[in-house]
Each structure stands twice: as C-alpha cells, then as structure tokens.
Amino acid sequence: MSKVIVFTDLTLDGVMQAPARPDEDRRGGFEHGGWAAPYAAMTQAGESLANMGALLLGRRTYEDFYAVWPKRKDDPISARLDTLQKYVASTTLSEPLAWINSTLLKGDAAEAVAKLKQEPGKDLVVMGSGELAQSLMRRNLVDEYVLLIHPLVLGSGRRLFPDGDAFALRLVGTKTTTNGVVITTYQPVAPMAGTST
C-alpha cells in the first residue's frame, strides 16, 4: 500500500494560498502572493519526500507547475518533476495532458486516489492543491502531513484546514530552519468525525 502525504507551505494562521509568486493565485482579492519565497524552506524539507513516487495535483496547481517547471531546464527539481508520475484531479481537463508522465484521475478524485493507495509503491504526495487535499482529508485518505509553517500571519487567504473540520494529529517529526520555518510531520490520530473512509 502507498501512503498519501499532504506537503505544503502554511502561515501561522493556516493560509496556504499563493506561497511562491505574487501573481500565483489572486482569488478572493488575495494580495500576499509570494509570501513563502524569501524563506526557501522547500529545499530544506527535501528529505521528507525521499519516498515520493507520484504527485497528486489539482487542476490549478498542475497548470501552474506546468507553466513554470518544464522551462527551468538547469534546475534539478525540474528534471525530477518531469520524470515523476503526476495524477491530476480535474473535471475540465482532458487527456492527453500536456506535461509528460501526467494522467487524469477518472471519476471521483478521492475514489481514484483510494484505488491508487491500494497499489504497492512509493508515496503519493499532494503539493498545493488545497481543494484536492481537503477532499482527501474528508475521506480519511491522508496518512501524513508535512507542513512547512512560516512565521507569518496574513489574516486572509485560502487555508488548508477550513472552518468546520475537526480532527486530531500526532506530531512525529519536527525541524526548524535557520530563518524560523518549522517543518512538522503529523499523522492522523483517528478518522475525521462525520466522514467516510
């Protein structure tokens, strides 16, 4: 069986929207894009992804990644993302998808991920893709959260854990970067109340 890992940048108030660039995601009038870039914490959290076998991406994140990473030919991350299998949750895209090694998840995304989890292999990692992550959380399909918590409070923006969701997590690992980002690894203690498995 594979594990599903949610790997994402967060502020102290739980915002995950547009960490990389000012123009990344302006939904809801969000004006704080690029807030995580000065901290460069992703590079220090790489060991958390040592067993990554595939990416799980929502349409927005997939299109954003595809617009950026394949153009960075001198960046080793670009080559890694090209070779990784990418599973994309979308009701508007159709195959063939533009980025190599990309497959559209058919039907209900959470059901498709539940089937992928049953296959032997490495971890399935959700990067960004807040709506997909929340869908998987509600179906109790997330095995681990690697949260890069930045010393910022933005006061607005899309959050990983929306109002109304309640569940307990157990801390299984922590590391602090030199510029104050806390890289935490959590596992669910019990299924989220009122959800299906």
Buried (B, 14 or more C-beta within 10 A) or exposed (E): EBBBBBBBBBBEEBBBBBBBEBEBBEEEEBEBBEBBBEBEBBEBBEEBBEEBBBBBBBBBBBBBBBEBBBEEEEEEEBBEBBEBBBBBBBEEBEEEBEBEBBBBBEEEBBEBBBEBBEEEBBBBBBBBBBBBBBBBBBBBBBBBBBBBBBEBEBEEBBBBBEEEBEBEBEEEEEBEBEEEBBBBBBBBEEEBEEEEE
